[in-house]
Amino acid sequence: MKFLTVALSKRFFMLISVMLLASCSDATKPDVEALVYEQAKPLSDFTLEDQDNKKVTKATFLEQWNLVFLGYTSCPDICPLTLAKLNAVHKALNEQYPLQIWFLSVDPKRDTADKRKAYIDYFNPDFLAVSGEHKDLFPLVRELGLIYAISDSDEQEYAVDHSASVAMVDSRGAVRAIFKPEFKQGSVPLINAKQLIKEFKQVADFYK
C-alpha cells in the first residue's frame, strides 16, 4: 500500500509539473488574431519574374521578413487600398525588422512586367511586383495558404477573385503566419494596418 501511494504521488507530481510547463509555454506564445503556425511551413522552390524581368525564386525570401499579398493591377478596390496599408506597415517596421513586401499578381495575361512596374512604383518602388504563368503561380499561392480564381473568358475586362489576407514568410522561406482582413458591412475586406504592425512584432520577436 505504501509503495502504491508513493508511486501515485510521483505520477501526480509529474502530471502537475507537465501541466505547469505547458501553461508557462502557452502563456509566452503570441496572443494574436492572425493565424500563426507553430511549425513554419517551408515553401517549395519556384521561378517567377519581378517588375524588372529579373528571376525570382525561393532564395529571394531569405535573410529578411516578407509579407505577401495577392492581387492584380486592374483590381478596383482591395488591391490599391491594401498596398497603401502595406506601405504604412513597411515604413513602421522596416528599420527594426528588415522587410520585403511582395505584390503577387495572379493575372499574368494582363499584368506585364511594365504594367506591374508602373503600378507598384506608385506605392513603393522597393516593393516586389511578381508574376508568372499559372502553372508556376498556383502551387506557390497554395503553399502560402492563399487562393485565387480567374475566368477563362476571352473578354478584355474581367475580375479576378483572390484572398485579401497577407502571408508572413520568414527569413528561411517558410510561411509563419497569415494576417486576415476585417469584414465590415458595406466595405471591402481589408487588413487592419495598426493591428498587423502590432501582431507582426509579436510573432517576429517570438519566432526569431
Disulfide bonds with the S-S distance in Angstrom:
none
